[in-house]
């Protein structure tokens, strides 16, 4: 009997150890250990979030940090279609008139005759110049919430060494890729026009234009570069809701809108100006010229960044109406005549439910059910129901990559658009966090609970790289060209949770998607006709105190 029991136990141990979700943790997962210990102790010698080094999770929102910008296909002499036109001596922050044109006023303590940085709105200018110059493919890659410190944390881990302390950096594909010598590097201000604007979603009106706190950037307080801190550690997190700083820090709606429309607006605005008037995006302009247009994201397709590719709304939280705009259906902002809609929409948003909340975050036309995109909207879009889209949804027992590939092939064959909605329903419908070591077993964050995925959660969802590949396949069928936004949105979600394990993994996930893009360009295009801008929309407030702590220990030789 003892032998039989022992045999059964051995079999059970072997079965568990061979399970895809069986943990090789904690012994082999360096960042998970670092993160778990930091959350447990509420302090870490390795890093901290915010201005208090004795509190690991002191700040969990955005900051006003300067943000790195990597461009590819821009070092080619086309006027306005390169970073040189907006940095150094050409920085708009050295010129009062240019600052007034950007903000609509002259922000206090923002003029800087030594400024080396561009403004976030200049990324729209680069895309506009690329469109005017006849560039065939324009791609904007946004690692939501990835500031310089976040990038460095990932590079430290994946390099296994401390290889840089300033500048472009090395170790990630987007840092090392040269695009045949056409790559450039710079950094930008992401300040909003203002914070504290109140809106009425149903009437699409801004109730107090100008809000409560203006934007701007004080380099003396905030720092002259992303890697050099300023004199005031609290300045970077100023807002109308706290006593810190003199300029408002940004949100993802205004920042994404700045990159797609070329204007600054209030925090929470989706492609409307500070007074609430809709503004055309670079995607609209490209579409008018005959280009195909699309968005890909690892978070819900109606979150701020993907929504700002195309939609109009006074509130980033009116998710269902944002979905209607993206898919070319009438909405609260376009009630009579819908816009044309995007050609490709791929990302999260699957299944998460919500009941009406009184019309504050969404309007009276909210449809109970799926929060981020209504099932009614999906059905109207489906080509099987008379719509324009081949639809791919997360489906039980169907591998996400396989299902998406099948839908992609069908869209190409039948000359339809492509809509894909995936995600983990119980976790706000984002794709699973791959984590630093890539095994989808997140460490706990500020919320003190780690997300736990089932085998089906992982299998039934494609990756950001998979979706990027599908988008390129469909959009490139248009010989005129295309515009595409790819967002690694889980960087932001991870940083809000003060979670290094998820954040570093999200950077790598986005890097994989960027590699899909560069490989596609090398095989199907070139760096004369294609331009790629890779950046973040804003930063968070990670501070790396011991860089060596991020480097995994070397494995002992057997």
C-alpha positions as CSV (number, residue, x, y, z in Angstrom):
1,X,0.0,0.0,0.0
2,X,2.9,2.4,0.9
3,X,4.4,1.7,-2.5
4,X,1.1,2.4,-4.3
5,X,0.6,5.7,-2.5
6,X,4.2,6.8,-3.3
7,X,3.7,5.9,-6.9
8,X,0.5,8.0,-7.1
9,X,2.2,11.0,-5.4
10,X,5.1,10.7,-7.9
11,X,2.7,10.7,-10.9
12,X,0.9,13.7,-9.5
13,X,4.2,15.6,-9.0
14,X,5.2,14.8,-12.6
15,X,1.8,15.9,-13.9
16,X,2.0,19.2,-12.1
17,X,5.6,19.9,-13.0
18,X,4.8,19.3,-16.7
19,X,1.7,21.6,-16.7
20,X,2.1,24.8,-18.9
21,X,1.2,26.8,-15.8
22,X,3.5,25.0,-13.4
23,X,5.9,27.4,-11.8
24,X,9.6,27.4,-12.3
25,X,9.2,30.3,-9.9
26,X,10.5,31.6,-7.7
27,X,14.0,30.2,-8.1
28,X,14.4,31.2,-11.8
29,X,12.5,34.5,-12.0
30,X,14.7,37.3,-10.8
31,X,12.3,40.3,-11.5
32,X,9.3,38.5,-10.0
33,X,11.3,38.0,-6.8
34,X,12.4,41.6,-6.7
35,X,8.8,42.8,-7.3
36,X,7.2,40.5,-4.8
37,X,9.7,41.4,-2.1
38,X,9.3,45.1,-2.7
39,X,5.5,44.9,-2.4
40,X,5.8,42.8,0.8
41,X,8.3,45.2,2.4
42,X,6.7,48.3,0.9
43,X,10.2,49.5,0.3
44,X,13.1,48.4,-2.0
45,X,16.8,49.3,-2.3
46,X,16.4,48.6,-6.1
47,X,13.8,51.2,-7.0
48,X,10.8,53.3,-6.0
49,X,7.8,54.9,-7.7
50,X,7.4,58.6,-6.9
51,X,9.5,61.1,-5.0
52,X,9.8,59.2,-1.7
53,X,12.6,56.6,-1.8
54,X,11.3,55.0,1.4
55,X,7.9,54.2,-0.1
56,X,8.0,51.7,-3.1
57,X,4.5,52.6,-4.2
58,X,4.2,56.2,-3.3
59,X,3.0,57.3,-6.7
60,X,1.0,55.2,-9.2
61,X,-0.1,57.7,-11.8
62,X,1.5,59.6,-14.7
63,X,4.2,62.2,-14.6
64,X,5.4,65.2,-16.7
65,X,8.8,63.6,-17.5
66,X,10.4,64.1,-20.9
67,X,9.7,61.1,-23.2
68,X,12.1,59.3,-25.6
69,X,11.3,59.3,-29.3
70,X,12.8,56.9,-31.8
71,X,12.2,57.4,-35.5
72,X,13.0,55.2,-38.5
73,X,13.0,56.2,-42.1
74,X,13.3,59.9,-41.2
75,X,17.0,60.6,-41.8
76,X,16.4,61.3,-45.5
77,X,16.5,65.1,-46.0
78,X,12.7,65.5,-46.4
79,X,11.9,68.9,-44.7
80,X,9.7,68.4,-41.6
81,X,9.8,64.7,-41.8
82,X,12.7,64.3,-39.4
83,X,13.6,65.0,-35.8
84,X,16.2,67.6,-36.8
85,X,13.4,70.0,-37.7
86,X,12.1,70.1,-34.1
87,X,15.1,69.6,-31.8
88,X,18.2,71.5,-30.7
89,X,18.2,75.0,-32.3
90,X,14.8,74.2,-33.9
91,X,13.1,73.3,-30.6
92,X,9.7,75.1,-30.3
93,X,10.6,75.6,-26.7
94,X,13.2,78.2,-27.6
95,X,10.6,80.4,-29.4
96,X,7.8,82.3,-27.8
97,X,5.7,82.4,-30.9
98,X,5.9,78.7,-31.5
99,X,5.0,78.0,-27.9
100,X,2.0,80.3,-28.1
101,X,0.9,78.5,-31.3
102,X,1.2,75.1,-29.6
103,X,-0.6,75.9,-26.3
104,X,-2.8,78.9,-27.3
105,X,-1.0,80.9,-24.6
106,X,2.6,81.3,-23.3
107,X,3.0,78.9,-20.5
108,X,4.9,80.3,-17.5
109,X,8.5,79.2,-17.0
110,X,8.4,77.1,-20.2
111,X,10.5,79.2,-22.6
112,X,14.0,77.6,-22.6
113,X,16.7,79.0,-24.9
114,X,18.8,75.9,-24.2
115,X,16.0,73.4,-24.9
116,X,17.0,70.3,-26.9
117,X,13.5,68.7,-26.9
118,X,10.6,68.8,-29.3
119,X,6.9,68.9,-28.4
120,X,4.5,66.0,-28.6
121,X,2.5,67.8,-31.3
122,X,5.6,67.7,-33.5
123,X,5.0,64.0,-34.0
124,X,1.9,64.9,-35.9
125,X,3.9,67.4,-37.9
126,X,6.4,64.6,-38.9
127,X,3.5,62.3,-40.0
128,X,1.9,65.2,-41.9
129,X,5.1,65.9,-43.7
130,X,5.5,62.2,-44.5
131,X,2.0,62.2,-46.0
132,X,2.7,65.3,-48.0
133,X,6.0,63.9,-49.2
134,X,4.2,60.8,-50.5
135,X,5.5,58.3,-48.0
136,X,3.7,55.1,-48.7
137,X,3.5,53.7,-45.1
138,X,3.3,55.6,-41.9
139,X,3.4,53.7,-38.6
140,X,3.1,55.1,-35.1
141,X,4.1,52.8,-32.3
142,X,3.1,53.9,-28.8
143,X,4.4,52.2,-25.7
144,X,1.8,53.7,-23.4
145,X,3.4,55.1,-20.2
146,X,7.0,54.0,-21.1
147,X,9.4,56.7,-19.9
148,X,13.2,56.5,-20.1
149,X,13.5,54.8,-16.7
150,X,11.0,52.1,-17.7
151,X,12.9,51.4,-20.9
152,X,16.2,51.2,-18.9
153,X,14.7,48.8,-16.4
154,X,13.8,46.4,-19.3
155,X,17.2,46.9,-20.9
156,X,19.1,46.2,-17.6
157,X,17.2,42.9,-17.3
158,X,17.5,41.7,-20.9
159,X,21.1,42.9,-21.3
160,X,22.1,41.3,-18.1
161,X,24.4,44.3,-17.7
162,X,24.4,48.0,-17.0
163,X,25.4,49.3,-20.5
164,X,24.2,52.9,-20.5
165,X,23.3,55.7,-18.3
166,X,22.0,58.3,-20.8
167,X,20.8,58.6,-24.4
168,X,19.2,56.1,-26.7
169,X,20.3,53.0,-24.9
170,X,20.9,49.5,-26.1
171,X,19.7,45.9,-25.7
172,X,16.1,46.2,-27.0
173,X,15.4,45.9,-30.7
174,X,14.0,49.5,-31.0
175,X,17.2,50.8,-29.4
176,X,19.6,48.9,-31.6
177,X,17.8,48.8,-34.9
178,X,19.3,51.4,-37.4
179,X,16.8,51.1,-40.3
180,X,19.7,51.3,-42.8
181,X,21.1,54.4,-41.1
182,X,17.8,56.3,-41.2
183,X,17.0,56.1,-37.4
184,X,17.1,59.1,-35.1
185,X,16.6,59.7,-31.4
186,X,15.2,62.6,-29.4
187,X,12.9,63.4,-26.5
188,X,9.8,65.4,-26.1
189,X,7.4,67.3,-23.7
190,X,4.0,65.7,-23.2
191,X,2.2,68.4,-21.2
192,X,-1.5,68.9,-21.8
193,X,-3.3,72.2,-22.6
194,X,-4.9,71.9,-19.3
195,X,-6.3,69.7,-16.6
196,X,-9.6,69.9,-14.8
197,X,-12.1,70.3,-17.6
198,X,-15.7,69.2,-16.9
199,X,-17.8,67.8,-19.7
200,X,-21.3,66.7,-20.6
201,X,-21.1,63.5,-22.7
202,X,-24.7,63.7,-23.9
203,X,-24.4,67.2,-25.4
204,X,-20.7,66.7,-26.2
205,X,-19.8,70.0,-24.5
206,X,-17.0,71.2,-22.3
207,X,-18.6,73.0,-19.4
208,X,-15.5,75.0,-18.2
209,X,-13.1,75.5,-21.1
210,X,-9.5,76.0,-19.8
211,X,-10.1,73.8,-16.8
212,X,-8.4,74.4,-13.5
213,X,-4.6,74.0,-14.2
214,X,-2.6,74.8,-17.3
215,X,0.1,72.9,-19.0
216,X,3.7,73.7,-19.7
217,X,7.2,72.4,-18.9
218,X,9.8,73.9,-16.5
219,X,13.1,72.3,-17.4
220,X,14.8,73.6,-14.3
221,X,12.3,71.8,-12.1
222,X,11.5,68.8,-14.3
223,X,15.0,68.1,-15.8
224,X,16.6,69.0,-19.2
225,X,16.7,65.4,-20.4
226,X,14.9,62.2,-19.6
227,X,17.9,60.9,-17.6
228,X,18.8,64.0,-15.7
229,X,16.5,65.0,-12.8
230,X,15.4,68.5,-12.1
231,X,15.5,70.5,-8.9
232,X,12.0,69.7,-7.7
233,X,11.0,66.1,-7.4
234,X,7.4,66.9,-6.7
235,X,7.0,69.2,-9.8
236,X,6.5,66.3,-12.2
237,X,3.2,65.1,-10.6
238,X,1.3,68.4,-10.4
239,X,-2.4,68.4,-11.1
240,X,-5.5,70.3,-10.3
241,X,-6.3,67.7,-7.7
242,X,-3.0,68.1,-5.7
243,X,-0.7,70.8,-4.4
244,X,2.4,69.7,-6.4
245,X,3.9,71.5,-9.3
246,X,3.0,74.5,-11.5
247,X,2.0,72.6,-14.6
248,X,-0.5,69.7,-15.1
249,X,0.8,66.2,-15.8
250,X,-0.9,64.5,-18.8
251,X,-3.3,61.7,-19.4
252,X,-3.3,59.2,-22.4
253,X,-6.3,60.8,-24.1
254,X,-4.9,64.2,-24.6
255,X,-1.4,62.9,-25.3
256,X,-2.5,60.5,-28.0
257,X,-4.7,63.2,-29.5
258,X,-1.6,65.5,-29.6
259,X,0.2,62.9,-31.7
260,X,-2.6,62.3,-34.1
261,X,-4.1,65.8,-34.5
262,X,-1.2,68.1,-33.7
263,X,-3.1,70.1,-31.0
264,X,-3.0,70.1,-27.3
265,X,-6.2,69.7,-25.4
266,X,-7.5,69.0,-21.9
267,X,-6.9,65.7,-20.1
268,X,-9.6,63.2,-21.1
269,X,-10.2,64.7,-24.5
270,X,-10.4,62.4,-27.6
271,X,-9.5,64.5,-30.7
272,X,-11.4,67.6,-29.6
273,X,-9.9,71.0,-28.9
274,X,-10.0,72.7,-25.4
275,X,-13.5,74.0,-26.3
276,X,-14.8,70.6,-27.4
277,X,-14.7,71.1,-31.2
278,X,-13.8,67.9,-33.2
279,X,-10.4,67.9,-34.9
280,X,-9.4,65.7,-37.9
281,X,-6.6,63.2,-37.2
282,X,-3.7,62.1,-39.4
283,X,-5.7,58.9,-40.0
284,X,-8.6,60.9,-41.4
285,X,-6.2,62.9,-43.6
286,X,-4.5,59.7,-44.8
287,X,-7.8,58.1,-45.5
288,X,-8.9,61.1,-47.6
289,X,-5.8,60.5,-49.7
290,X,-6.8,56.9,-50.4
291,X,-4.7,55.2,-47.7
292,X,-6.0,52.3,-45.5
293,X,-5.9,53.0,-41.8
294,X,-5.8,50.8,-38.7
295,X,-5.1,50.3,-35.0
296,X,-3.7,47.5,-32.9
297,X,-3.5,47.4,-29.1
298,X,-3.0,45.1,-26.2
299,X,-5.7,46.8,-24.1
300,X,-9.3,47.5,-25.0
301,X,-9.7,48.9,-28.5
302,X,-11.6,51.9,-27.1
303,X,-9.1,52.9,-24.5
304,X,-7.6,56.4,-24.9
305,X,-4.7,55.7,-27.3
306,X,-6.4,53.5,-29.9
307,X,-9.5,55.6,-29.7
308,X,-7.5,58.8,-30.4
309,X,-6.4,57.3,-33.7
310,X,-9.8,58.1,-35.2
311,X,-12.7,58.8,-32.8
312,X,-14.2,62.1,-31.4
313,X,-15.5,62.6,-27.9
314,X,-15.3,65.0,-25.1
315,X,-14.7,62.1,-22.7
316,X,-12.3,59.2,-23.1
317,X,-14.6,57.1,-20.9
318,X,-17.5,57.0,-23.4
319,X,-16.2,53.6,-24.6
320,X,-19.2,52.4,-26.6
321,X,-19.5,55.6,-28.6
322,X,-15.8,55.5,-29.3
323,X,-16.2,52.0,-30.7
324,X,-19.0,53.3,-33.0
325,X,-16.7,56.0,-34.4
326,X,-13.8,53.5,-34.9
327,X,-16.1,51.2,-36.8
328,X,-17.9,53.8,-38.9
329,X,-21.3,53.8,-37.1
330,X,-23.4,56.8,-35.9
331,X,-22.4,57.9,-32.4
332,X,-23.0,60.6,-29.9
333,X,-20.4,62.8,-31.7
334,X,-21.6,61.9,-35.2
335,X,-25.3,61.3,-34.8
336,X,-26.5,62.0,-38.3
337,X,-23.6,60.9,-40.6
338,X,-21.0,58.4,-39.4
339,X,-17.4,58.6,-40.3
340,X,-15.9,56.1,-42.7
341,X,-14.4,53.9,-40.0
342,X,-11.0,52.2,-39.7
343,X,-10.0,49.4,-42.0
344,X,-8.4,47.3,-39.2
345,X,-9.3,47.3,-35.5
346,X,-7.6,44.7,-33.4
347,X,-7.2,44.5,-29.6
348,X,-8.8,43.9,-26.3
349,X,-12.3,44.6,-25.0
350,X,-13.8,41.1,-24.9
351,X,-16.6,40.4,-22.5
352,X,-16.1,42.7,-19.6
353,X,-19.6,43.7,-18.5
354,X,-21.0,47.0,-17.1
355,X,-24.4,48.4,-16.1
356,X,-25.5,52.0,-16.8
357,X,-24.0,54.5,-14.3
358,X,-26.3,57.4,-14.7
359,X,-24.8,58.9,-17.8
360,X,-21.6,60.4,-16.2
361,X,-18.8,58.3,-17.8
362,X,-20.9,57.3,-20.8
363,X,-24.1,58.7,-22.4
364,X,-27.7,57.9,-22.3
365,X,-27.3,55.7,-25.4
366,X,-25.2,53.1,-23.4
367,X,-26.2,49.6,-24.2
368,X,-26.0,47.3,-21.1
369,X,-23.6,44.4,-21.6
370,X,-20.0,44.6,-22.8
371,X,-18.3,47.7,-21.4
372,X,-15.8,48.6,-24.1
373,X,-17.6,47.8,-27.2
374,X,-21.3,46.7,-27.3
375,X,-22.2,43.3,-28.8
376,X,-24.7,45.3,-30.9
377,X,-21.9,47.3,-32.4
378,X,-20.0,44.2,-33.2
379,X,-23.0,42.6,-34.9
380,X,-23.6,45.7,-37.0
381,X,-20.0,45.6,-38.1
382,X,-19.9,41.9,-39.0
383,X,-19.9,41.2,-42.7
384,X,-22.2,38.2,-42.0
385,X,-24.8,40.7,-40.8
386,X,-24.4,43.1,-43.7
387,X,-21.4,45.0,-42.2
388,X,-18.0,45.7,-43.6
389,X,-15.8,43.7,-41.2
390,X,-14.6,40.1,-41.0
391,X,-14.9,39.6,-37.2
392,X,-12.6,37.6,-35.0
393,X,-13.5,37.1,-31.4
394,X,-11.9,35.2,-28.5
395,X,-13.5,31.7,-28.9
396,X,-13.4,28.7,-26.5
397,X,-10.9,26.0,-27.5
398,X,-9.6,28.1,-30.5
399,X,-6.1,29.3,-30.3
400,X,-6.1,33.1,-30.6
401,X,-3.3,33.2,-33.2
402,X,-5.0,30.6,-35.3
403,X,-8.4,32.2,-35.2
404,X,-7.0,35.6,-36.1
405,X,-4.9,34.2,-39.0
406,X,-8.1,32.6,-40.4
407,X,-10.0,35.8,-40.1
408,X,-7.1,37.7,-41.7
409,X,-7.0,35.4,-44.6
410,X,-10.8,35.7,-45.1
411,X,-10.6,39.5,-44.9
412,X,-7.9,39.5,-47.6
413,X,-9.7,37.0,-49.8
414,X,-13.1,38.7,-49.6
415,X,-11.7,42.2,-49.6
416,X,-13.3,43.2,-46.3
417,X,-12.1,45.1,-43.3
418,X,-10.9,43.3,-40.1
419,X,-12.1,43.5,-36.5
420,X,-10.7,41.4,-33.7
421,X,-11.7,41.6,-30.1
422,X,-9.9,39.6,-27.5
423,X,-8.7,39.8,-23.8
424,X,-9.2,38.4,-20.4
425,X,-12.7,39.2,-19.3
426,X,-12.1,39.4,-15.5
427,X,-9.1,41.7,-15.9
428,X,-10.6,44.6,-17.8
429,X,-10.3,42.8,-21.1
430,X,-6.6,43.4,-21.8
431,X,-4.3,40.7,-23.2
432,X,-2.5,38.6,-20.6
433,X,0.7,40.2,-19.2
434,X,3.6,38.2,-20.5
435,X,5.9,39.2,-17.5
436,X,9.6,39.8,-17.6
437,X,10.6,36.2,-18.1
438,X,7.7,35.6,-20.5
439,X,5.8,32.9,-18.6
440,X,2.5,34.9,-17.9
441,X,2.7,34.5,-14.1
442,X,2.6,38.1,-12.8
443,X,4.0,39.1,-9.5
444,X,1.7,41.1,-7.1
445,X,1.6,44.9,-7.6
446,X,0.2,47.8,-5.6
447,X,-3.2,46.2,-5.6
448,X,-1.5,43.3,-3.6
449,X,-3.0,40.7,-5.8
450,X,-1.4,39.2,-8.9
451,X,-3.4,38.4,-12.0
452,X,-3.8,34.6,-12.5
453,X,-4.4,33.3,-16.0
454,X,-5.9,30.0,-17.0
455,X,-4.4,28.0,-19.9
456,X,-7.3,29.1,-22.1
457,X,-6.6,32.8,-21.2
458,X,-3.2,32.4,-22.8
459,X,-4.1,30.0,-25.6
460,X,-7.2,31.8,-26.8
461,X,-5.6,35.2,-27.1
462,X,-3.2,36.3,-29.8
463,X,-0.1,38.4,-28.9
464,X,0.4,42.0,-29.8
465,X,3.0,40.8,-32.3
466,X,0.4,38.4,-33.8
467,X,-2.1,41.2,-34.2
468,X,0.5,43.6,-35.7
469,X,1.3,40.9,-38.3
470,X,-2.4,40.6,-39.3
471,X,-2.8,44.4,-39.5
472,X,0.1,44.7,-41.8
473,X,-1.2,41.9,-44.0
474,X,-4.6,43.4,-44.5
475,X,-3.6,47.1,-44.7
476,X,-0.8,46.4,-47.2
477,X,-3.3,45.1,-49.7
478,X,-3.9,48.8,-50.5
479,X,-1.3,49.7,-53.1
480,X,-1.7,53.4,-52.2
481,X,-0.4,52.8,-48.8
482,X,-1.5,52.8,-45.1
483,X,-1.4,54.5,-41.7
484,X,-1.2,52.3,-38.6
485,X,-1.1,52.8,-34.9
486,X,0.3,50.0,-32.7
487,X,0.0,50.4,-28.9
488,X,1.7,48.4,-26.2
489,X,-0.9,49.6,-23.7
490,X,0.0,47.1,-21.0
491,X,3.2,49.1,-20.1
492,X,0.9,51.8,-18.7
493,X,-1.4,49.4,-16.9
494,X,1.6,47.7,-15.3
495,X,3.2,51.0,-14.2
496,X,-0.1,52.2,-12.7
497,X,0.1,49.0,-10.6
498,X,3.8,49.8,-9.7
499,X,4.6,46.3,-11.1
500,X,8.1,45.8,-12.6
501,X,7.4,42.2,-13.5
502,X,4.5,43.2,-15.8
503,X,6.1,46.4,-17.0
504,X,9.3,44.9,-18.2
505,X,7.4,42.0,-19.9
506,X,5.1,44.6,-21.6
507,X,8.1,46.5,-23.0
508,X,9.4,43.2,-24.4
509,X,6.0,42.4,-25.8
510,X,5.9,45.8,-27.6
511,X,9.5,45.2,-28.8
512,X,8.4,41.9,-30.4
513,X,5.6,43.8,-32.2
514,X,8.1,46.4,-33.4
515,X,10.3,43.6,-34.7
516,X,7.4,42.3,-36.7
517,X,7.2,45.8,-38.3
518,X,10.8,46.0,-39.2
519,X,10.9,42.5,-40.7
520,X,7.8,43.4,-42.7
521,X,9.5,46.6,-44.0
522,X,12.6,44.7,-44.9
523,X,10.7,42.1,-46.8
524,X,7.9,44.1,-48.4
525,X,9.0,47.8,-48.4
526,X,12.0,49.9,-47.6
527,X,13.0,52.9,-45.5
528,X,12.6,55.4,-48.3
529,X,8.8,54.8,-48.6
530,X,8.1,53.8,-44.9
531,X,8.4,55.9,-41.8
532,X,8.0,54.6,-38.2
533,X,7.8,56.6,-35.1
534,X,8.2,54.8,-31.8
535,X,7.6,56.5,-28.5
536,X,5.4,56.7,-25.4
537,X,2.5,59.0,-24.8
538,X,3.6,60.0,-21.3
539,X,5.7,58.8,-18.4
540,X,5.2,57.4,-14.9
541,X,7.5,57.9,-12.0
542,X,9.8,54.9,-11.6
543,X,13.2,55.7,-10.1
544,X,16.0,53.1,-10.4
545,X,18.2,53.3,-7.3
546,X,20.3,50.2,-7.8
547,X,20.7,49.3,-11.5
548,X,22.6,46.2,-10.7
549,X,19.6,44.8,-8.8
550,X,17.7,44.4,-12.1
551,X,20.5,42.2,-13.6
552,X,19.7,38.4,-13.2
553,X,22.4,36.5,-11.3
554,X,24.6,34.4,-13.5
555,X,23.8,30.7,-13.5
556,X,26.3,28.5,-11.8
557,X,28.1,26.1,-14.1
558,X,27.2,22.5,-13.5
